[in-house]
Amino acid sequence: MYTKPADISAPHSFGGKKPGVSYEPLPWSDFFDRKEKLGGKVPMYIAGEKGHVFLCMHGAGHSALSFAALAKELKVEYTVVAFDFRGHGDHFCENETDMSEATLINDAIVIFEQVSALFHDRSIILVGHSMGGSIATKTASKILGDFKVKPWSRQLLGLFVIDVVEGSAMDALPFMENIVMSRPQEFKSLENVVQYGIKSGTVKDA
């Protein structure tokens, strides 16, 4: 969720690379089986076709593709669905800047209902990373509370949260604009974006 600040007033040096190191972006199709756009606005990536459905919610500043490596491993026995929150990835809506807790939860519930229709005979497990973990937790609570009379609510089987402490994650939401603005405003190529992500600590190869 947090990245090392970059001085956007100074030119960045994320242009070269060490011999033998490749920063070439990998296609999403190396990890997911298909991509759909719900309502023409919300990108949803799907991997696998059996078992429980893991519905993944990414952290602030990330995207659905942050679950790519996990999807590749799980799709052998399960199904993984990951989507981009508004203001992230390839998501498009009229108000991309509305990142309020209530809005993100409502968006997640709409996605859950649509995923339940796609996999109507399957159990769904919510998986959330960082900010996504907080949203997943509150989404699960609302589904089991406000929407418990809906047949699709019974498909919710479990919840996993990754790298999140509820209070600190939600407290940090107002500062996300500063974190995003601390990054370079433009890059020369996709390779430079990948290199920045690695060198800034945004993503790590663990």
N, C-alpha and C positions, 0 to 999 in steps of 0.2 A: 504494500500500500504506500510505503514511503520511498522516496528516491533521493539520491544526492542532488542538491540544487545545482543548476547550471547557470552560468552568467550569460543571459541571452543578449546582452549588449556587446559581448565579445565574440569573435568568430570561433566556432568550435573546431576541434581538431580530429573529429571522427571521420577522417577521410582515408587514411591508410590502413594497412593491415599487416600483421606479421606473416612471414612465409609459412605456408601450410595451413593457415587459418582462413576459413571461409565464412563470410557473413551473408551469403546469398540466402534470401528467404525461401522457406520450404512451402510448397503448395498445401493448402488445407486438405486436399484429396489424398495426401500421404497418410493421413490420420483418420479422417472422417469419411464415411461412405457417400453421403449426399448432403446437399445444402438446400434449404427451403427458405422462403421469405413469407412469414405469416402476415397476411393483410398487405403484402407488398412493402412492408416497413421493417419488420423484425427478422434479422438473419438468424436462422436456427440450423445448427450443424448436428448431424445424426450419424452415429457409428454403432454397428451391431444390429441384431434383429431378434434377440431372444433374451430370456431372463428378466430380472428386474430392470426398470428404467431409471437411470441416474440422471436427474435433471440438475444441471450445473449452473451456478450463478457466480460470475467472476468478480474480482475485486475492482476498486476504483482505479481508473487509468489503465485497466487491462481490457481484455475482450474474451469472447467465447473460446478463442483459439488458445488461451492459456491452459485449457484442459485437453489440448491435442494429444500430448504424450500419454496422459491418463486414459483417454478414449481408446487409443491404439492398444493398450494393455487390456482394458476391460471388455472390449467388444467381442473378444473370443467367447465369453460366456454370458455377457450382459448387453444392454443397450445404453448408450450414452447420448444425451441430448444437451447441447450447450447453446445459449443465445447471447446476443449482445444487448446490454442495457442501453437505454437512450443516452446519447452523448458519447457513446463508445463504439468502436469497431465500425461495422457497416450499417448500424441502425439509422433509420430515418423517421422523424416525426416532426410535427409542427413546432413543438417546444422542446428542443434538445437540451436546453439549459435548466429545465425543471428537474433537479436531482433530489427533491425532497424525499424524506423517508416514506411518506404516505403514497407519493406517486410511484416510487420504485416498487413498493409492496403491491400496489394495484396492478402495475404492469406484470409483475411476477405471477399474480393470481390469474390474469388473463392468459398468460403463457401456459400455466399449469393446466387450466381448463382445456386449452387447445391440444396440449400434449396428451392429456387423458383421453381425448376423443380419438387421437391417432393410435393410441395403445390402450383401447378401452378394456382389454382383458388382462392388463398387467399392473403390477404394483409399482409405485413411483417413490423414489427416495430422493430427497432434496440434498444437494451438495453445494455448500457456499464457501468461497474463499474471501477472507478479510471482510470488506464491506458487503460482499455477497453473502457471507456467513450471517451477518446481522440481518440482512433482508430475508434470507432463507428462514431464519428462526422466527421472525415476525410473520412471515408468509404462512408458515406451518401453523402457527398459533391462530391466525385469522381463518385459515381454511377449516381447522377443527372446531372453531368457535362460530363465526358468522356464517360459514357456508356448510355447516355440518349436515344440513338437510339435503344438500345437493348430492346426487348419486356419485359424482366424480370425486367428492371429498374422501370417500372410502378407499380410494386407490392410494392415498398417502400412507406409506408404510414406515418411513424413517427419515432421519435428518443427520447429516454430517457437516460439521463446520471445521474449516482449516485455517490455521494461523489467524485467529481472531479472539479478541476479548470484547464482549458486547459493548461495554461502556466506552472504552477508548476508541473503538471503531466508529461508533456513532458520533462521539465527540469530535472526531477528526473531519467529519463530512464538511463543516463550514470552511475548512482550510484547504479543501481539495482544489479550489480555483487557484490558490497560490502555488500549490504543488505543480499543477499543470502548467501554469504560466512561467514557472522556473525553467522549463525545458526549452530547447532551441525551437524557434518558430517555424523553421523550415530545414529540410535536408536535401542534399544533392541527389540522393538515390535511396532506394529501399535498403540497400546494403548498409548505408550510413545509419539508417534508422535501427537496424538490427544491432549494429556495432554500439550505438549509443545505449540501447537497452541493456546490453551486457556490461559495458564499462561504467554505466551510471548506477548499476546495482538494481535496476528495475526488474530484471530477470536474472536468474542464476542457474547454472548447470550443476545440480546437486547430485 
